[in-house]
């Protein structure tokens, strides 16, 4: 896993220097592999796993392609609605997670705008972020659980799962995940005098963020699995 992540970090950095189609396709392949492995982490955690799962190339790649589609659709919808909100208020399109992850670069935008507009942007943006991310994260968990793409777009089923978890409980748990990822992101400002140490430190922190995100999705969805397991036990006993 660590080797795969190191290769991804290296190859992803190539996009800063080239627009080669081959490089972009390689980036897409590596992203798909990582998304797919993230899905296996989610699936393993929701089924009470305690270790990082083994990499099964075919399974990981298929899940990766499917999860890439889910990310693209949900984030595309989120981005379009956010653009409708932010444009009239004079803000660029970035969500709450971007604001937290890149606070030094984004916070000044809030103070350079009208306070009322900034407040409206924060409130509406936070509501949009939580609603779309809530649905997207459960969509990814359902994909990891079933392997079926259509389950990730069953909005009625997703809402039912969120109701089972509890909207308040979900908000609390996901906020903790975002805060943890933000802390790891801020730690990247630490610079070592040796370049290779900076590279290893950066890979380590990105790896922590990656595992935290997908492990967190599995942790949240495990509550749905526990309820389903309990219901099945009650039916069998009756």
DRENGU-23850 format. One record per residue: residue number from 1; x, y, z of N, C-alpha, C in turn. Coordinates in steps of 0.1 Angstrom, whole numbers. Example, Ala and Ser with C-alpha at 12.3 -4.5 7.8 and 13.67 -1.06 7.14 Angstrom:
<rs>
    k    n_u    n_v    n_w   ca_u   ca_v   ca_w    c_u    c_v    c_w
    1    132    -57     78    123    -45     78    132    -33     78
    2    128    -22     71    137    -11     71    129      0     79
</rs>
This chain:
<rs>
    k    n_u    n_v    n_w   ca_u   ca_v   ca_w    c_u    c_v    c_w
    1      8    -12      0      0      0      0      9     13      0
    2     19     13      9     27     24      9     35     27     -4
    3     39     16    -10     46     17    -23     37     23    -34
    4     24     18    -34     14     23    -44     12     37    -42
    5     11     42    -29      9     56    -26     21     65    -30
    6     33     60    -28     45     67    -32     45     69    -47
    7     42     58    -54     42     59    -69     31     69    -73
    8     20     69    -67      9     79    -70     13     93    -68
    9     20     96    -57     24    109    -53     34    114    -64
   10     43    105    -68     54    109    -78     47    111    -91
   11     39    102    -96     33    104   -109     23    116   -109
   12     16    118    -98      7    129    -98     14    143    -99
   13     26    143    -94     34    155    -95     39    158   -109
   14     38    148   -118     42    150   -132     32    159   -139
   15     20    160   -135     10    169   -141     14    183   -140
   16     23    187   -131     27    201   -130     37    204   -142
   17     42    194   -148     53    196   -158     49    192   -172
   18     38    184   -173     35    179   -187     20    178   -188
   19     15    178   -201      1    176   -204      0    164   -213
   20     10    155   -213     10    143   -221     -2    135   -218
   21     -8    130   -229    -20    121   -227    -17    108   -220
   22     -5    103   -223     -1     91   -216      1     93   -201
   23      6    104   -197      8    107   -183     -6    109   -177
   24    -15    116   -183    -28    118   -178    -36    105   -176
   25    -34     96   -186    -41     83   -185    -35     75   -173
   26    -22     76   -171    -15     70   -160    -20     75   -147
   27    -22     88   -147    -27     95   -135    -41     89   -132
   28    -50     88   -142    -63     83   -141    -63     68   -135
   29    -54     60   -141    -52     47   -136    -48     46   -122
   30    -38     54   -118    -34     54   -104    -45     59    -94
   31    -52     70    -99    -63     75    -91    -74     64    -89
   32    -77     57   -100    -87     46    -99    -82     35    -89
   33    -70     32    -90    -64     21    -81    -65     26    -66
   34    -62     39    -64    -63     44    -50    -77     45    -45
   35    -86     50    -54   -100     51    -50   -105     37    -47
   36   -101     27    -56   -106     13    -54   -101      8    -41
   37    -88     10    -38    -83      5    -25    -89     12    -13
   38    -93     25    -15   -100     32     -5   -114     25     -2
   39   -120     21    -13   -133     14    -12   -131      1     -4
   40   -120     -6     -6   -118    -19      1   -115    -16     16
   41   -109     -5     19   -107      0     33   -121      2     40
   42   -129      9     32   -143     12     37   -150     -1     39
   43   -150    -10     30   -157    -23     31   -152    -31     42
   44   -139    -31     44   -133    -39     55   -137    -34     68
   45   -137    -20     70   -140    -14     83   -155    -16     86
   46   -164    -15     76   -178    -17     79   -181    -31     83
   47   -172    -40     79   -174    -54     83   -165    -58     95
   48   -161    -48    103   -154    -50    115   -139    -54    113
   49   -133    -51    102   -119    -53    100   -111    -44    108
   50    -99    -49    112    -90    -41    120    -77    -38    113
   51    -74    -44    102    -61    -41     95    -64    -36     81
   52    -54    -30     75    -56    -26     61    -57    -39     52
   53    -67    -39     43    -69    -51     35    -58    -53     24
   54    -56    -65     19    -47    -68      9    -52    -62     -4
   55    -42    -59    -13    -46    -53    -26    -49    -64    -36
   56    -61    -66    -40    -66    -75    -50    -68    -67    -63
   57    -58    -67    -72    -58    -58    -83    -71    -56    -91
   58    -77    -68    -95    -89    -67   -103   -101    -61    -95
   59   -102    -65    -83   -113    -60    -74   -111    -45    -72
   60    -99    -41    -69    -95    -27    -66    -98    -18    -78
   61    -94    -23    -90    -95    -15   -102   -110    -13   -106
   62   -118    -23   -105   -132    -22   -108   -139    -13    -99
   63   -136    -14    -86   -142     -5    -76   -137      9    -78
   64   -125     10    -82   -119     23    -85   -126     31    -96
   65   -129     24   -107   -136     30   -118   -150     34   -114
   66   -156     25   -107   -170     29   -102   -170     40    -93
   67   -161     40    -83   -161     51    -73   -157     64    -80
   68   -149     64    -90   -145     76    -98   -157     82   -104
   69   -167     74   -109   -179     79   -115   -188     85   -104
   70   -188     78    -92   -196     84    -81   -191     97    -77
   71   -178     98    -75   -172    111    -71   -175    122    -81
   72   -173    118    -94   -175    128   -105   -190    134   -105
   73   -199    125   -103   -213    129   -104   -217    138    -92
   74   -214    133    -80   -218    140    -68   -210    153    -67
   75   -197    153    -69   -190    166    -68   -193    175    -80
   76   -197    170    -91   -202    178   -102   -215    186    -98
   77   -224    179    -92   -237    185    -88   -233    195    -77
   78   -225    191    -67   -221    201    -57   -215    213    -62
   79   -205    211    -72   -198    223    -77   -207    232    -85
   80   -217    226    -92   -227    235   -100   -235    243    -90
   81   -241    237    -80   -249    244    -70   -241    254    -63
   82   -229    251    -59   -220    260    -52   -217    272    -61
   83   -215    270    -74   -213    281    -83   -225    290    -84
   84   -237    285    -83   -249    293    -83   -250    301    -70
   85   -244    296    -60   -245    303    -47   -234    314    -46
   86   -221    310    -50   -210    318    -48   -209    330    -58
   87   -213    327    -70   -211    338    -81   -218    351    -77
   88   -231    351    -74   -238    363    -70   -231    370    -58
   89   -225    363    -49   -219    368    -37   -204    372    -40
   90   -199    370    -52   -185    374    -55   -174    365    -50
   91   -178    352    -46   -168    343    -41   -164    333    -52
   92   -152    328    -52   -148    317    -61   -155    304    -56
   93   -155    294    -64   -162    282    -60   -152    273    -52
   94   -154    273    -39   -147    263    -31   -156    260    -19
   95   -156    248    -14   -165    244     -4   -158    244     10
   96   -166    240     20   -162    241     34   -149    233     37
   97   -148    221     30   -136    213     32   -123    220     26
   98   -125    227     15   -114    235      9   -110    246     18
   99   -120    252     24   -118    264     33   -109    259     45
  100   -112    247     50   -105    242     62    -91    238     58
  101    -90    231     47    -77    225     43    -67    236     39
  102    -72    246     33    -63    257     28    -67    270     35
  103    -69    270     48    -73    281     55    -64    294     53
  104    -51    292     53    -43    304     51    -45    311     38
  105    -49    304     27    -51    309     14    -65    314     12
  106    -75    308     19    -89    311     16    -95    320     27
  107    -90    320     39    -96    328     50    -97    343     46
  108    -86    348     39    -86    363     36    -98    367     27
  109   -103    357     19   -114    360     11   -127    364     18
  110   -128    358     30   -140    360     38   -140    375     44
  111   -128    379     47   -126    392     54   -126    404     43
  112   -124    400     31   -123    410     20   -137    413     14
  113   -147    406     18   -160    407     13   -170    414     23
  114   -181    418     19   -192    423     28   -195    412     38
  115   -196    416     51   -198    406     62   -211    398     60
  116   -222    405     54   -234    398     52   -233    387     41
  117   -226    391     30   -223    382     19   -215    370     24
  118   -204    373     32   -196    363     37   -203    353     46
  119   -212    358     54   -220    350     63   -230    341     55
  120   -236    347     45   -245    339     36   -237    328     29
  121   -225    331     24   -217    321     18   -214    310     27
  122   -210    313     39   -206    303     49   -218    294     52
  123   -229    300     55   -241    293     59   -246    284     48
  124   -248    290     36   -254    282     25   -243    272     20
  125   -231    276     20   -220    266     16   -219    255     26
  126   -220    257     39   -220    246     49   -231    237     47
  127   -243    242     45   -255    234     43   -253    225     30
  128   -249    232     20   -247    224      7   -236    213      9
  129   -225    217     15   -214    208     17   -219    195     25
  130   -226    198     36   -230    186     44   -240    178     37
  131   -250    184     31   -260    176     24   -254    167     13
  132   -246    174      4   -241    166     -8   -230    156     -3
  133   -222    160      7   -212    150     11   -218    139     19
  134   -229    142     27   -236    131     34   -241    120     24
  135   -247    125     13   -252    116      3   -241    109     -4
  136   -230    116     -7   -219    110    -15   -212    100     -6
  137   -209    102      6   -202     93     15   -209     80     16
  138   -223     81     19   -231     69     20   -232     62      7
  139   -232     70     -4   -232     64    -18   -220     55    -20
  140   -208     60    -16   -196     53    -17   -196     41     -8
  141   -201     42      4   -202     31     13   -211     20      8
  142   -222     24      2   -231     14     -4   -224      7    -16
  143   -217     15    -24   -209      9    -35   -199     -1    -30
  144   -192      2    -19   -182     -7    -13   -189    -19     -8
  145   -200    -18     -2   -208    -29      4   -213    -38     -7
  146   -219    -33    -17   -226    -41    -27   -218    -44    -40
  147   -209    -34    -43   -202    -35    -56   -210    -31    -68
  148   -223    -26    -65   -232    -22    -76   -233     -7    -77
  149   -230     -2    -89   -230     12    -91   -244     18    -89
  150   -255     11    -92   -268     17    -91   -272     20    -76
  151   -266     12    -67   -269     14    -53   -263     28    -48
  152   -253     33    -55   -247     46    -51   -256     57    -55
  153   -266     55    -64   -274     65    -69   -289     63    -65
  154   -291     54    -56   -305     52    -50   -307     62    -39
  155   -311     74    -42   -312     84    -32   -322     81    -21
  156   -332     74    -24   -342     70    -13   -335     61     -3
  157   -328     51     -9   -321     42      0   -310     49      8
  158   -303     58      2   -293     66      9   -298     74     20
  159   -310     80     18   -316     88     28   -321     79     40
  160   -326     67     36   -330     58     47   -318     54     55
  161   -306     52     49   -294     48     57   -290     60     66
  162   -291     72     61   -287     84     69   -297     85     81
  163   -310     83     78   -319     83     89   -316     72    100
  164   -311     61     95   -308     50    105   -296     54    113
  165   -286     61    107   -274     65    114   -278     77    124
  166   -287     86    119   -290     98    126   -283    110    120
  167   -290    120    116   -284    131    109   -274    138    118
  168   -278    140    131   -269    147    141   -256    139    143
  169   -258    125    145   -247    117    148   -237    116    136
  170   -243    116    124   -235    116    112   -227    129    111
  171   -234    140    113   -227    153    113   -216    154    122
  172   -217    149    134   -207    149    144   -195    140    140
  173   -198    128    135   -187    119    131   -180    124    119
  174   -187    130    109   -180    134     97   -172    147    100
  175   -177    155    109   -170    167    113   -156    164    119
  176   -156    153    127   -144    148    133   -134    143    123
  177   -139    137    112   -131    132    101   -125    144     94
  178   -133    154     91   -128    166     84   -117    173     92
  179   -119    174    105   -110    181    114    -97    173    114
  180    -98    160    115    -85    152    115    -77    154    103
  181    -85    154     91    -78    155     78    -72    169     77
  182    -79    179     83    -74    193     83    -61    194     91
  183    -60    187    102    -48    188    110    -37    181    103
  184    -39    170     97    -28    163     89    -24    173     77
  185    -33    180     71    -30    189     60    -21    200     65
  186    -25    206     77    -17    217     83     -3    213     86
  187     -1    200     90     12    195     94     22    195     82
  188     17    196     70     26    196     58     34    208     57
  189     31    218     66     39    231     66     53    228     72
  190     54    217     80     67    214     86     77    210     75
  191     88    217     76     98    215     65    111    210     72
  192    117    199     66    129    193     71    141    198     62
  193    153    199     68    165    203     60    169    194     49
  194    164    182     49    167    172     38    155    169     30
  195    157    170     17    146    169      7    138    156      8
  196    146    145     10    140    132     10    131    130     22
  197    135    137     33    126    137     45    113    144     43
  198    114    155     36    102    163     32     92    154     24
  199     98    147     14     90    138      6     83    127     14
  200     91    120     22     86    110     31     75    115     40
  201     78    127     46     68    133     55     55    136     48
  202     56    142     36     44    145     28     36    133     24
  203     43    122     20     36    109     16     29    104     29
  204     36    104     40     31     99     52     18    106     56
  205     18    119     55      6    127     59     -5    125     49
  206     -2    125     36    -13    122     26    -19    108     28
  207    -10     99     32    -15     85     34    -24     85     46
  208    -21     92     57    -30     93     68    -43    100     65
  209    -43    110     57    -56    116     52    -64    107     44
  210    -57     99     35    -64     90     26    -71     79     35
  211    -63     73     44    -69     62     52    -80     67     61
  212    -78     79     67    -88     85     76   -101     87     69
  213   -101     92     56   -113     95     49   -121     82     46
  214   -114     72     41   -121     60     37   -124     51     49
  215   -115     51     59   -118     43     71   -130     50     79
  216   -131     63     78   -142     70     85   -155     67     78
  217   -155     66     65   -168     62     58   -172     49     63
  218   -163     39     64   -167     26     68   -172     26     82
  219   -165     34     91   -169     35    105   -184     40    106
  220   -187     50     99   -200     56     99   -210     46     94
  221   -207     39     83   -217     30     77   -218     17     84
  222   -209     14     93   -209      2    101   -222      2    110
  223   -226     14    113   -239     15    121   -251     10    114
  224   -251     12    101   -262      6     92   -260     -9     92
  225   -248    -14     90   -246    -28     90   -250    -35    103
  226   -247    -28    114   -250    -34    127   -265    -35    129
  227   -272    -25    124   -287    -25    125   -293    -36    116
  228   -287    -37    104   -292    -47     95   -289    -61    101
  229   -278    -63    107   -274    -76    113   -284    -79    125
  230   -287    -68    133   -296    -70    144   -310    -74    139
  231   -315    -68    129   -328    -70    123   -329    -85    118
  232   -318    -89    111   -318   -103    106   -318   -113    118
  233   -311   -110    129   -311   -119    140   -324   -120    146
  234   -332   -109    147   -345   -109    153   -355   -117    144
  235   -353   -116    131   -362   -123    122   -359   -138    124
  236   -346   -142    124   -343   -156    126   -348   -162    139
  237   -347   -154    150   -352   -159    163   -367   -160    163
  238   -374   -152    156   -388   -153    156   -393   -164    146
</rs>
